[in-house]
């Protein structure tokens, strides 16, 4: 993991420790908080057209809301990873590797159309 992400995780842990929040930072609670914050991000886009959603960062007020929710999602994800001992960068890299095998580029050698029904899923 890069030092930048490690430093952010340390800042988050120090912030929580200074407030005696560690007892509440269980995997279950952090996963729930992550879901809530992701939902708050979705809420910003809920009734926008695709075109409006592409321009959401043009409005300073809306851009600030999006950035705040992205920060909240990332903060809870980093805390979740810290509690469970997950290196988020290594986990993402491994997932991309699996998806590259699972969803080969059309026409590449070995392309058998694996899981082509859901081209946007990372599951």
C-alpha positions in Angstrom: 0.0 0.0 0.0 1.3 3.5 -0.7 2.5 5.6 2.1 -0.3 8.1 1.3 -3.0 5.5 2.0 -1.2 4.2 5.0 -0.9 7.8 6.3 -4.6 8.4 5.8 -5.4 5.2 7.6 -3.2 6.3 10.5 -4.9 9.7 10.6 -8.3 8.0 10.7 -7.2 5.6 13.4 -5.8 8.4 15.5 -8.9 10.5 15.0 -11.1 7.6 16.2 -8.7 6.8 19.1 -8.8 10.4 20.3 -12.6 10.2 20.6 -12.6 6.6 22.0 -14.6 5.4 19.0 -12.6 2.1 18.5 -15.1 -0.1 20.3 -17.7 1.0 17.7 -15.4 0.4 14.7 -16.2 -3.3 14.3 -16.3 -4.8 10.8 -20.1 -5.0 10.9 -20.5 -1.3 12.0 -18.0 -0.1 9.4 -19.6 -2.1 6.6 -23.0 -0.6 7.6 -21.5 2.9 7.7 -19.9 2.4 4.3 -23.2 1.3 2.9 -25.0 4.4 4.3 -22.3 6.8 2.9 -22.4 5.1 -0.5 -26.2 5.5 -0.5 -25.8 9.2 0.3 -23.5 9.4 -2.8 -26.2 7.7 -4.9 -28.8 10.1 -3.5 -27.1 13.0 -5.2 -27.5 11.3 -8.6 -30.9 9.7 -7.9 -33.1 11.8 -10.2 -30.6 13.2 -12.6 -30.5 12.3 -16.3 -27.4 10.7 -17.6 -26.4 14.0 -19.1 -27.0 15.9 -15.8 -25.0 13.3 -13.9 -22.0 13.8 -16.2 -22.1 17.5 -15.4 -22.5 17.2 -11.6 -19.1 18.6 -10.9 -19.8 21.8 -12.7 -21.8 23.2 -9.8 -19.6 24.1 -6.9 -22.3 23.3 -4.3 -23.0 19.9 -5.9 -19.4 19.2 -6.5 -18.7 19.8 -2.8 -21.4 17.3 -1.8 -20.0 14.7 -4.1 -16.5 15.2 -2.8 -17.7 15.0 0.8 -19.6 11.7 0.1 -16.6 10.2 -1.8 -14.4 11.2 1.2 -16.9 9.5 3.6 -17.0 6.3 1.5 -13.2 6.2 1.3 -12.8 6.9 5.0 -15.0 4.0 6.0 -13.5 1.7 3.4 -10.0 2.4 4.7 -11.1 2.0 8.3 -12.8 -1.3 7.4 -9.7 -2.5 5.7 -7.5 -1.5 8.6 -9.7 -3.4 11.1 -9.7 -6.6 9.0 -6.0 -6.3 7.9 -6.8 -5.9 4.2 -4.4 -4.1 1.9 -6.9 -2.2 -0.3 -4.5 -1.7 -3.1 -3.4 -5.3 -3.2 -7.1 -6.4 -3.1 -8.0 -4.1 -6.0 -5.0 -5.2 -8.0 -5.8 -8.9 -7.5 -9.5 -8.2 -8.5 -8.5 -6.4 -11.7 -6.2 -9.4 -12.5 -9.2 -11.8 -12.0 -11.5 -9.6 -14.1 -9.0 -9.3 -16.9 -9.1 -13.1 -17.1 -12.8 -13.3 -16.6 -13.6 -10.6 -19.2 -11.1 -10.8 -22.0 -11.1 -8.2 -24.7 -13.2 -9.4 -27.6 -11.0 -11.1 -30.2 -8.1 -11.8 -27.9 -6.6 -15.3 -27.9 -8.5 -17.5 -25.5 -11.7 -15.3 -25.6 -14.5 -17.8 -25.0 -17.1 -15.2 -24.1 -16.7 -15.9 -20.4 -19.4 -14.2 -18.3 -20.2 -11.7 -21.1 -23.8 -11.3 -19.8 -22.7 -8.7 -17.2 -19.9 -6.6 -18.7 -19.9 -4.0 -16.0 -19.9 -6.1 -12.9 -16.7 -6.5 -10.9 -18.2 -9.4 -8.9 
